[in-house]
Amino acid sequence: MAKKKALVSEKRIEESILLIRGQKVILDKDLAVLYDVETRILNQAVTRNIKRFPGDFMFRLTRQELRDLRSRIVTSSWGGSRYLPRAFTEQGVAMLSSVLNSERAIQVNIEIIRAFVRLRQILSTHLELASKLEELEKKYDKRFRIIFDAIRQLMAQPTPKRRRIGFETEHAKK
C-alpha cells in the first residue's frame, strides 16, 4: 500500500516544537500555520472551549518568556499581537482536534502527535544508551576510560552553529 503524502512536513512540525518551562510545546501562531487558519480563529475556538485546556494542556507565555524566545529565535515576523502567545503541549494539541473540526485539522493533528512521539522515542533511546554506557564503565577498569569519554562525546548533542547577521566583505571571508 502506498504511503499517503503528509499535509505538513515532519521537519516543519519538529521545527515548531519548542522547549518552554521544561515542556515540549507548539505556539498558537505555529499551529495556526500548520492548520491553515488564522491565529485569531484558532484562539477563538480555544477560548470558546477553555474548559478543555487546563494548565498542563495549554498556557500563555509571560512577557519575559516571549522576549527570551524572540531573542533566541531572532526573527522579526512576530507581528503586533495584543495578546501573549498560547503554548500547547502534546495533550493540548490532541484536544485541538475536538475544537477545530475540519479534515485538515484532524490530519495535521495526527502528524503533530506522531512528531511528539518520535521526539520522545529519540530521547528515550539517548537515555538508554547513556545508562548502558554507565553500566559498562562500572564493569570495566580505567584502561577503557578514553573509549568511554569518546563515546560520550559522540552522544553529546552538537551545539548549533550561530549564523552571523549582516554581510561580510571579501576581506573578512578570507
CYANA upper distance limits for C-alpha pairs under 8 A (distance plus 0.5 A):
  6 ALA  CA    111 GLU  CA      8.07
  7 LEU  CA    104 ARG  CA      8.40
  7 LEU  CA    107 GLN  CA      7.90
  7 LEU  CA    108 VAL  CA      7.15
  8 VAL  CA     12 ARG  CA      7.32
  8 VAL  CA     13 ILE  CA      7.70
  8 VAL  CA     34 LEU  CA      7.32
  8 VAL  CA    108 VAL  CA      7.36
  8 VAL  CA    111 GLU  CA      8.11
  9 SER  CA     13 ILE  CA      7.03
 10 GLU  CA     14 GLU  CA      6.59
 10 GLU  CA    111 GLU  CA      8.05
 10 GLU  CA    115 ALA  CA      7.28
 11 LYS  CA     15 GLU  CA      6.52
 12 ARG  CA     16 SER  CA      6.92
 13 ILE  CA     17 ILE  CA      7.19
 13 ILE  CA     34 LEU  CA      8.36
 13 ILE  CA    112 ILE  CA      6.85
 13 ILE  CA    115 ALA  CA      7.43
 14 GLU  CA    115 ALA  CA      6.95
 16 SER  CA     26 ILE  CA      6.29
 16 SER  CA     27 LEU  CA      8.06
 16 SER  CA     30 ASP  CA      6.83
 17 ILE  CA     24 LYS  CA      6.63
 17 ILE  CA     25 VAL  CA      5.93
 17 ILE  CA     26 ILE  CA      5.45
 18 LEU  CA     23 GLN  CA      8.43
 18 LEU  CA     24 LYS  CA      5.98
 18 LEU  CA     25 VAL  CA      5.81
 18 LEU  CA     26 ILE  CA      6.65
 19 LEU  CA     23 GLN  CA      5.84
 19 LEU  CA     24 LYS  CA      5.12
 19 LEU  CA     25 VAL  CA      6.73
 20 ILE  CA     24 LYS  CA      7.01
 20 ILE  CA     25 VAL  CA      7.29
 23 GLN  CA     89 THR  CA      7.56
 24 LYS  CA     89 THR  CA      6.65
 24 LYS  CA     90 GLU  CA      7.92
 25 VAL  CA     87 ALA  CA      6.21
 25 VAL  CA     88 PHE  CA      5.63
 25 VAL  CA     89 THR  CA      5.02
 25 VAL  CA     90 GLU  CA      7.29
 26 ILE  CA     30 ASP  CA      7.08
 26 ILE  CA     31 LEU  CA      7.14
 26 ILE  CA     87 ALA  CA      6.07
 26 ILE  CA     88 PHE  CA      5.82
 26 ILE  CA     89 THR  CA      7.21
 27 LEU  CA     31 LEU  CA      6.80
 27 LEU  CA     85 PRO  CA      7.00
 27 LEU  CA     86 ARG  CA      6.22
 27 LEU  CA     87 ALA  CA      4.94
 27 LEU  CA     88 PHE  CA      6.70
 28 ASP  CA     32 ALA  CA      6.55
 28 ASP  CA     39 THR  CA      6.87
 28 ASP  CA     42 LEU  CA      7.87
 28 ASP  CA     43 ASN  CA      7.87
 28 ASP  CA     85 PRO  CA      6.74
 28 ASP  CA     86 ARG  CA      5.85
 28 ASP  CA     87 ALA  CA      6.66
 28 ASP  CA     88 PHE  CA      7.67
 29 LYS  CA     33 VAL  CA      6.92
 29 LYS  CA     39 THR  CA      5.82
 29 LYS  CA     85 PRO  CA      7.95
 30 ASP  CA     34 LEU  CA      6.81
 31 LEU  CA     35 TYR  CA      6.51
 31 LEU  CA     39 THR  CA      8.39
 32 ALA  CA     36 ASP  CA      6.25
 32 ALA  CA     37 VAL  CA      5.57
 32 ALA  CA     38 GLU  CA      6.20
 32 ALA  CA     39 THR  CA      5.54
 32 ALA  CA     42 LEU  CA      6.85
 33 VAL  CA     37 VAL  CA      6.88
 33 VAL  CA     38 GLU  CA      7.91
 33 VAL  CA     39 THR  CA      8.30
 34 LEU  CA    108 VAL  CA      7.46
 35 TYR  CA    104 ARG  CA      6.98
 35 TYR  CA    105 ALA  CA      6.02
 35 TYR  CA    108 VAL  CA      7.06
 37 VAL  CA     41 ILE  CA      7.09
 37 VAL  CA     42 LEU  CA      7.36
 38 GLU  CA     42 LEU  CA      7.00
 39 THR  CA     43 ASN  CA      6.65
 40 ARG  CA     44 GLN  CA      6.58
 41 ILE  CA     45 ALA  CA      6.82
 42 LEU  CA     46 VAL  CA      6.89
 42 LEU  CA    100 LEU  CA      8.05
 43 ASN  CA     47 THR  CA      6.53
 44 GLN  CA     48 ARG  CA      6.65
 45 ALA  CA     49 ASN  CA      6.88
 45 ALA  CA     99 VAL  CA      6.74
 45 ALA  CA    100 LEU  CA      7.49
 46 VAL  CA     50 ILE  CA      6.03
 46 VAL  CA     53 PHE  CA      8.15
 46 VAL  CA     96 LEU  CA      8.18
 46 VAL  CA     99 VAL  CA      7.47
 49 ASN  CA     53 PHE  CA      8.07
 49 ASN  CA     99 VAL  CA      7.69
 50 ILE  CA     54 PRO  CA      8.21
 52 ARG  CA     95 MET  CA      7.50
 53 PHE  CA     57 PHE  CA      5.81
 53 PHE  CA     58 MET  CA      6.22
 53 PHE  CA     92 GLY  CA      6.86
 53 PHE  CA     95 MET  CA      8.01
 54 PRO  CA     58 MET  CA      6.81
 55 GLY  CA     59 PHE  CA      6.08
 56 ASP  CA     89 THR  CA      7.57
 56 ASP  CA     91 GLN  CA      8.34
 56 ASP  CA     92 GLY  CA      8.31
 57 PHE  CA     88 PHE  CA      6.37
 57 PHE  CA     89 THR  CA      5.68
 57 PHE  CA     90 GLU  CA      7.70
 57 PHE  CA     91 GLN  CA      5.81
 57 PHE  CA     92 GLY  CA      4.58
 57 PHE  CA     93 VAL  CA      8.24
 58 MET  CA     86 ARG  CA      7.14
 58 MET  CA     87 ALA  CA      6.00
 58 MET  CA     88 PHE  CA      4.91
 58 MET  CA     89 THR  CA      6.53
 58 MET  CA     92 GLY  CA      6.18
 59 PHE  CA     86 ARG  CA      6.04
 59 PHE  CA     87 ALA  CA      5.88
 59 PHE  CA     88 PHE  CA      7.29
 60 ARG  CA     84 LEU  CA      6.67
 60 ARG  CA     85 PRO  CA      6.21
 60 ARG  CA     86 ARG  CA      4.80
 60 ARG  CA     87 ALA  CA      6.49
 61 LEU  CA     65 GLU  CA      6.32
 61 LEU  CA     66 LEU  CA      6.72
 61 LEU  CA     84 LEU  CA      6.42
 61 LEU  CA     85 PRO  CA      6.32
 61 LEU  CA     86 ARG  CA      6.69
 61 LEU  CA     87 ALA  CA      7.33
 62 THR  CA     66 LEU  CA      6.75
 62 THR  CA     84 LEU  CA      7.43
 63 ARG  CA     67 ARG  CA      6.73
 63 ARG  CA     84 LEU  CA      7.54
 64 GLN  CA     68 ASP  CA      6.59
 65 GLU  CA     69 LEU  CA      6.49
 66 LEU  CA     70 ARG  CA      6.59
 66 LEU  CA     84 LEU  CA      8.07
 66 LEU  CA     85 PRO  CA      8.41
 67 ARG  CA     71 SER  CA      6.73
 68 ASP  CA     72 ARG  CA      6.57
 69 LEU  CA     73 ILE  CA      6.52
 70 ARG  CA     74 VAL  CA      6.06
 70 ARG  CA     75 THR  CA      6.92
 71 SER  CA     75 THR  CA      8.27
 88 PHE  CA     92 GLY  CA      5.51
 88 PHE  CA     93 VAL  CA      6.42
 89 THR  CA     93 VAL  CA      6.72
 90 GLU  CA     94 ALA  CA      6.80
 90 GLU  CA    113 ILE  CA      7.19
 90 GLU  CA    116 PHE  CA      7.30
 91 GLN  CA     95 MET  CA      6.72
 92 GLY  CA     96 LEU  CA      6.76
 93 VAL  CA     97 SER  CA      7.63
 93 VAL  CA    109 ASN  CA      7.29
 93 VAL  CA    112 ILE  CA      8.27
 93 VAL  CA    113 ILE  CA      8.13
 94 ALA  CA     98 SER  CA      8.30
 94 ALA  CA    109 ASN  CA      7.03
 94 ALA  CA    113 ILE  CA      7.67
 95 MET  CA     99 VAL  CA      7.40
 96 LEU  CA    100 LEU  CA      6.35
 96 LEU  CA    109 ASN  CA      8.39
 97 SER  CA    101 ASN  CA      6.82
 97 SER  CA    105 ALA  CA      6.62
 97 SER  CA    106 ILE  CA      6.09
 97 SER  CA    109 ASN  CA      6.94
100 LEU  CA    105 ALA  CA      6.66
101 ASN  CA    105 ALA  CA      7.11
101 ASN  CA    106 ILE  CA      7.74
102 SER  CA    106 ILE  CA      6.91
103 GLU  CA    107 GLN  CA      6.82
104 ARG  CA    108 VAL  CA      6.44
105 ALA  CA    109 ASN  CA      6.40
106 ILE  CA    110 ILE  CA      6.89
107 GLN  CA    111 GLU  CA      7.03
108 VAL  CA    112 ILE  CA      6.66
109 ASN  CA    113 ILE  CA      6.59
110 ILE  CA    114 ARG  CA      6.74
111 GLU  CA    115 ALA  CA      6.79
112 ILE  CA    116 PHE  CA      6.88
113 ILE  CA    117 VAL  CA      6.75
114 ARG  CA    118 ARG  CA      6.66
115 ALA  CA    119 LEU  CA      6.78
116 PHE  CA    120 ARG  CA      6.76
117 VAL  CA    121 GLN  CA      6.70
118 ARG  CA    122 ILE  CA      6.69
119 LEU  CA    123 LEU  CA      6.71
120 ARG  CA    124 SER  CA      6.56
121 GLN  CA    125 THR  CA      6.60
122 ILE  CA    126 HIS  CA      6.72
123 LEU  CA    127 LEU  CA      6.73
124 SER  CA    128 GLU  CA      6.64
125 THR  CA    129 LEU  CA      6.68
126 HIS  CA    130 ALA  CA      6.80
126 HIS  CA    155 MET  CA      8.16
127 LEU  CA    131 SER  CA      6.69
128 GLU  CA    132 LYS  CA      6.69
129 LEU  CA    133 LEU  CA      6.57
130 ALA  CA    134 GLU  CA      6.73
130 ALA  CA    152 ARG  CA      8.37
131 SER  CA    135 GLU  CA      6.86
132 LYS  CA    136 LEU  CA      6.77
133 LEU  CA    137 GLU  CA      6.62
133 LEU  CA    148 PHE  CA      7.80
134 GLU  CA    138 LYS  CA      6.87
135 GLU  CA    139 LYS  CA      6.81
136 LEU  CA    140 TYR  CA      6.73
137 GLU  CA    141 ASP  CA      7.80
137 GLU  CA    144 PHE  CA      8.23
137 GLU  CA    145 ARG  CA      7.91
137 GLU  CA    148 PHE  CA      7.45
140 TYR  CA    144 PHE  CA      7.46
141 ASP  CA    145 ARG  CA      8.12
144 PHE  CA    148 PHE  CA      6.92
145 ARG  CA    149 ASP  CA      6.66
146 ILE  CA    150 ALA  CA      6.71
147 ILE  CA    151 ILE  CA      6.75
148 PHE  CA    152 ARG  CA      6.69
149 ASP  CA    153 GLN  CA      6.80
150 ALA  CA    154 LEU  CA      6.88
151 ILE  CA    155 MET  CA      6.74
152 ARG  CA    156 ALA  CA      6.63
168 GLU  CA    172 ALA  CA      6.40
168 GLU  CA    173 LYS  CA      6.97
169 THR  CA    173 LYS  CA      7.04
170 GLU  CA    174 LYS  CA      7.34
